[in-house]
Amino acid sequence: MLRRLSLENYARIEHLADRVLLAQGDLLDQNSLSNILREHEPDEVYNLAAMSFVPTSWNQPVLTGEFTALGVTRMLEAVRMVGRPVKFYQASSSEMFGKVRQSPQNEDTPFYPRSPYGVAKTYGHYITVNYRESYDIFAVSGVLFNHESPRRGLEFFPRKVSDGAARIALGLTDELELGNLDARRDWGFAEDYVRAMWLMLQQDEPDDFVVGTGELHSCRELVEIAFERVGLDPDEYIKVDPRLFRPAEVDLLVADSTKARTELGWKPEVSFEQLVNIMVDADLKRHEQSIRRGDSVPRHKAAVGRLN
């Protein structure tokens, strides 16, 4: 499902364009959701839609609530009213833990969200539990920790770093502005996490699962790996901008995925270093292709040597 846009942008799914059907709908429009379920009769619904960029949730808290919280209710109502069994997956978030009460975090850890996004995700999580228990819907929530890939938006920290390292290495820019480099996260590869989502809907009974690697890495570590990949010293190019710090930073978010590993048979297959290298390599390839087409021009001629 996708919202109608005046300019179509299918860049992230170009490789799937001939294998998927795109239906127009909107989490703010109850009828559009119900109509899609009636017309296409899916067996499984994965609700990955949200206003998902935490900094923007501070600037647009009401819209964040409409999409990320009430949008889940509208989707669940559509599932409830369709009149046939539909399995439902809700994308919950480690941001719900926020100011953590215990570490690592598992399915029993209390929530203490620290952003409008985290608060909205907490609502979406609990309304999914409520519909499961009230209407006997096969509805599950995956409390996923940070998961990244080359398809991640450029505004998110790991992709901002991988893209920035690639651009600097190719002479397209001279510096990269970042926020709090001491913040630590539990980062994994999106493909591993999507496999966990699917496994949740293949179980005999619906339940919620925490999914993460169980490893903490700082933003600084991610930067160092990315710049090492392109053979550069990050200290020469990174500029820390306090304006990019969060108003309320989350503490140590790290997953205890024992339940997912035991009951789903799931485990991550891509390491943190492999993940960062995959993203940097993809951004290097993308920018090199852009230079060859003439879409981008390096500022430093020496950098073009990478293209040979």
Secondary structure as UniProt FT lines:
FT   HELIX           11..16
FT   TURN            17..19
FT   TURN            27..28
FT   HELIX           30..40
FT   STRAND          44..47
FT   HELIX           54..59
FT   HELIX           61..64
FT   HELIX           65..70
FT   HELIX           71..81
FT   STRAND          87..93
FT   HELIX           94..96
FT   TURN            107..108
FT   HELIX           116..135
FT   STRAND          139..144
FT   STRAND          147..148
FT   TURN            150..151
FT   TURN            154..155
FT   HELIX           157..169
FT   TURN            170..171
FT   STRAND          176..178
FT   TURN            181..182
FT   STRAND          184..185
FT   STRAND          188..189
FT   HELIX           190..200
FT   TURN            201..202
FT   STRAND          209..211
FT   STRAND          217..218
FT   HELIX           219..229
FT   TURN            230..231
FT   HELIX           234..236
FT   STRAND          238..240
FT   HELIX           242..244
FT   HELIX           258..259
FT   HELIX           260..264
FT   HELIX           272..293
FT   HELIX           301..307
//
